[in-house]
Amino acid sequence: MTMGDLASWGRAWYTLSAMFHFDLQLFASKKGAGSTRNGRDSNAQRLGMKKFGGQVVIPGNIILRQRGTKFYPGLGVMMGKDHTIFAVIEGQVTFSKSRNRKYIDVIAAA
């Protein structure tokens, strides 16, 4: 039987009610608890001055923790590989400025 044969009968080979028959699926009414992409945070780096001008330090005391070279080491101090400035002698912390650079010194107690 061909389409032409069906058309010759004078009516369509499909019914109107069959056209509007949908296969409906019911979905969940609650949104699933998906994972979030937030929720991470890094620890504080605890940078900054640890000892201030006039304070007495002993060898090994950290005077300043910094990123980069905002301050440079002067007399009686050294700089670590992470730019931390620490005392190598016992004395008093002082600050100086020369050629647009800020220096941290430790002056030995007399």
C-alpha positions in Angstrom: 0.0 0.0 0.0 1.5 3.4 -1.0 0.8 7.0 0.0 -1.1 7.4 -3.2 -3.4 4.5 -2.3 -4.1 5.9 1.1 -4.8 9.4 -0.3 -7.2 7.9 -2.7 -9.4 6.7 0.1 -10.2 10.4 0.8 -8.8 10.6 4.3 -5.4 10.9 5.8 -3.4 7.9 7.0 -3.0 9.5 10.5 -5.5 10.8 12.9 -5.6 14.3 14.5 -5.5 12.8 18.0 -2.4 10.8 17.2 -0.6 14.0 16.2 -1.0 15.6 19.6 -0.2 12.5 21.7 3.0 13.2 23.6 5.1 10.9 25.6 5.5 13.1 28.7 8.1 12.3 31.3 7.9 13.7 34.8 11.2 15.1 36.1 12.4 15.6 39.6 10.7 18.6 41.3 13.7 19.3 43.5 17.0 20.6 42.2 19.8 18.2 42.7 22.5 19.2 45.2 25.4 19.7 42.7 28.9 20.5 43.7 30.0 24.1 43.9 33.2 25.4 42.3 33.9 27.8 45.2 35.1 27.0 48.7 38.8 27.4 48.4 40.9 30.0 50.2 44.6 30.4 50.8 46.2 31.0 54.1 47.4 34.5 55.1 51.1 35.1 54.3 51.7 37.1 57.5 53.9 39.7 55.8 55.0 43.0 57.3 57.2 44.5 60.0 58.0 42.2 62.9 60.3 44.6 64.8 60.1 48.4 64.6 62.6 51.2 64.9 64.3 51.4 68.3 63.5 47.8 69.3 66.3 45.5 70.5 66.9 42.4 68.4 69.2 39.4 68.7 70.8 37.4 65.9 68.2 35.5 63.9 65.3 37.8 64.8 63.1 38.5 61.8 62.7 42.2 61.3 60.6 42.3 58.1 58.8 39.8 55.9 58.1 41.1 52.4 57.5 40.2 48.8 60.1 41.8 46.6 62.5 44.4 47.8 60.6 47.2 49.3 63.3 47.4 52.0 67.0 46.5 51.5 69.4 45.1 54.1 71.8 47.5 55.7 74.4 47.1 58.4 74.0 44.1 60.8 71.2 42.5 58.8 70.9 40.0 55.9 68.2 39.1 53.4 66.8 35.6 53.0 65.9 34.0 49.7 62.2 35.0 50.2 63.3 38.7 50.8 62.9 38.3 54.6 65.2 40.7 56.4 66.7 39.3 59.6 69.3 40.4 62.2 72.8 38.9 62.3 74.0 40.9 65.3 72.5 42.0 68.6 71.4 45.7 68.7 68.8 48.2 67.9 66.7 48.4 64.7 67.1 51.6 62.7 65.9 52.8 59.3 67.7 54.9 56.7 67.1 56.1 53.2 69.8 56.5 50.5 69.4 56.9 46.7 65.7 56.2 46.8 66.1 53.0 48.7 65.0 52.2 52.2 67.5 50.3 54.3 67.1 48.5 57.6 70.1 48.5 59.9 70.9 47.0 63.3 73.2 49.2 65.3 75.2 47.2 67.9 74.6 48.1 71.5 77.7 49.8 72.9 
